[in-house]
Amino acid sequence: MAQEEPVARCHCGRATIRLARKPDYVVHCNCSLCTASGFQGIYYSSDELIIEGKFDSYVREDLPPGETFLRLLRCQTCGTPTHWEPLTPPPHERMGVNARLVGPALLDGVEVRAIDGRSW
């Protein structure tokens, strides 16, 4: 059986994120942003990702000043949430990729962690 390519693709296929490896775990967060966007996170450093496509982004405005630390990126064509990155300059120690955009075989056997982001 051929191994599934470790790549995340948006709905239209114009935005792709090549992953260096199978993720260590998947985060299901219930914060308002993850709930509204359907984002489920798998995490990598920026040097483990090859990101291609055109993106727009969103930075939360519902947090107190100084507490925003990331931007959620979306495919500029279809609007699918693809990944998030810190607001600091790269390289990034940790970035989140939307696990919903990878094939199910890549996530087979990967631990799922429920995070209560609504309580933060």
N, C-alpha and C positions, 0 to 999 in steps of 0.2 A: 504494500500500500504506500503510495507517494505521500510524503510529508507535506502538510499545508504550508504555503508560503506565509511567513510572519509579516503581514501587511494589513494596515487599516485603510479602508476606502470609504469615502463619503457616498451618499446615495447616487449621485450622478457619475462618480468615478473620476472626477477631475482633480480631487485632492487625495493624496495618498501619503501614508506614513509607514515607512519600512522600519520594522522592529529588529533589533539585534538578536533577540532571544524570546523564548516563551516567558510570559510575565510570572513573577513570584506569587502574586495574589491579585484579586479583583476587589475593588471597594464599591459597595453599594451604599451611598450616602443619601440621607433623607433631608439635606438642607434644601432651602427653597430653590436655589439655582439648579442643583442636580435633579431635583424632582421635576421642575418645569422643563428642563432641557432633555431629560432622559439619560444624562451622562452617568456612566459607570467607569471608574478609573482603573487603569493599569499604568504602572509607573516605571520611568526610565530616566537616565541622565541624558542631557542633550546630545552627547557624543554617541549615544546608542541609537539615534533616530536619524532617518533621512526623510525630510518633510518636503513635499512637492505640491504645488498648486497655488491658487490665489485665495487669500483668506481675508475676512473682516473679523473684528473682535469686539468683545463686550467686557467692560470692567464694571463690577458691581458698584452701585451708588447707594445701596441701602445700609452700608456699614459706616460706623463712625470714621471721621478723617484719620488717616494713618493706619487703618486696619485693612485696607485693600492691598493685596499682595500678588494677585494674578489676573491674567486676562484669559477669557474663554475665546478660542478661535473657532470660526465656522467657515465652511466652504463658501466662497463668494458667489458661487453659482446656485447651489441647491439649499444652502443655509444649514446643512447638517453640522452639529457640534462635533469637531474632530479632536481637539486637544486643548490643553491649557498650558500656559507658561508663566513663570514669575515675571513681575514688572521690572526686575533688575536686568542689567545687561548679561548676555550669555558669556561663557557657558553656564548651563544650569545643572545643578546637582540632581534636581528632580523636576520632571514634567509629567503631566497626566495625559494619557491617550484614551479616547472613548472606546471602551471594550466592546461596545455594541457594534463596532465597525470591523471587527475581525471575525474570521470564520470560527464556528463552534469547536472544531478540532483543536485549535490553538489554545482554547481555554479548558479543554478536557482535563479533569483532575486538578485544576488550579483552585486553591483555597479561595473562598468568598468571605469577605469581612464586611459585616454591617456596621456602619458608622452613624452615630446619632448627631448629625450636623445641625439639626434644628435646635439642639441644646447649647450651641456655642454662643 
